[in-house]
Amino acid sequence: MIRAVTFGAPLALMACADMQDQIARDAARQAVRPVLAERFPGMALEPASDCVIDNASAGELRRLALAATQPALSPETSALVAEIATRPETIRCLATDGLAPFLR
């Protein structure tokens, strides 16, 4: 019994952390999409949002997830999304994944 708890507890914690990460990412998308729609009109929002979220740090994801709970997006949130969107890694992702819907 002790052995099952010893091995099961870390697995449960990992699953919980993965779920928390996914919840934060989903919430952050709610803050990212309106900014992308405003700043980059015509861009496919789903893949572009994924590119921004995938290239955000853990702290940035937390800030974006919290911003999604606010009634209106702040200039700080808009600036954060723009900063992440203009990083070289994000631009590469946008060039491949963000433009893919337009190339089909």
N, C-alpha and C positions, 0 to 999 in steps of 0.2 A: 504494500500500500504506500509506504513512504517513497519507494522508488517511482511509482506512478506520479505522485505529487511532485517529486524532484524534477522529473523530466517534463511533466505536463505544465507546470507553472511557467517556465520560460516560453513555451510554445503559445500559451494563452496570452502572455504579455506581448509577444511579437504580433499575434493576430490583432490584439487590441490597438497596438501602435499603428499597424497597417490600416485599420479601420479609421482611426483618428486622422491619419494622413489623408485618406480618401475623402473624409468629411470636410477637412480643411481645403483640399483642392476643389471640391465641388462648390463650396461656399465662395472661394476666391474667384472662380469662374464668373460668378454673379456680379462681381465688381469689375472684372476685366472686360467682359463683353461690351458694356455700354461705352467704355473708354475707347476700345478698338473701333467700334462703330462710328464714334464721333471723330476720332483722330485719323483713322484709316478707312474712309468710306469705300464700300465695295469689296472689302476683304472678307473672305469666308470666315465667319466668326468661330465656328467650332474648331477647325484645325489651328487657327491663329491663337485662340484662347489656350489650347493645349501647348502650343509653342511657348507662350508667355509663362504659363504655370510650370512647365517642365524646366524652365530656365530661371525660376525664382528661387531664392534661398528659403530656408525654413522660416526665418524671421519675416521675410517678405510675404510668404504665404500666409503667415499668421496675420500680418497687417491687412492683407487683401481680404482674408476671411472675415476679419472684424469690420472692415469697410462695407462688406456686403450686408451687414446688419443695420446699417445706417439708412435713414430715409432718402438721403441724397449723397451723391459721390462728391467727395471733397477735392479741392485742387491738389492736395498732397497725394491722394489716391491716383488721380489722373497722371500726375508727374511720375509716380512710382511705376505705373503700367508703361508709360512712354519710355522710362529709363530701361526697364527690362526688355521691352520690345526692340530697342535699338542696340542691344548688346550683340556682338558678332555671332555668338552661338544661336541666339534667337533669330537673327536675320537669316542665318543658314537654314534653320528649321522652317521659317516662313517661306523661304525661297523654294524649298522642296515640298513641304506638307501644306503650307498656306496657299500656294498657287495651284496645287494639284487639281482641285475641283474645276479650275478654269481651263486646264489643259486637256481635260477629258472630252 
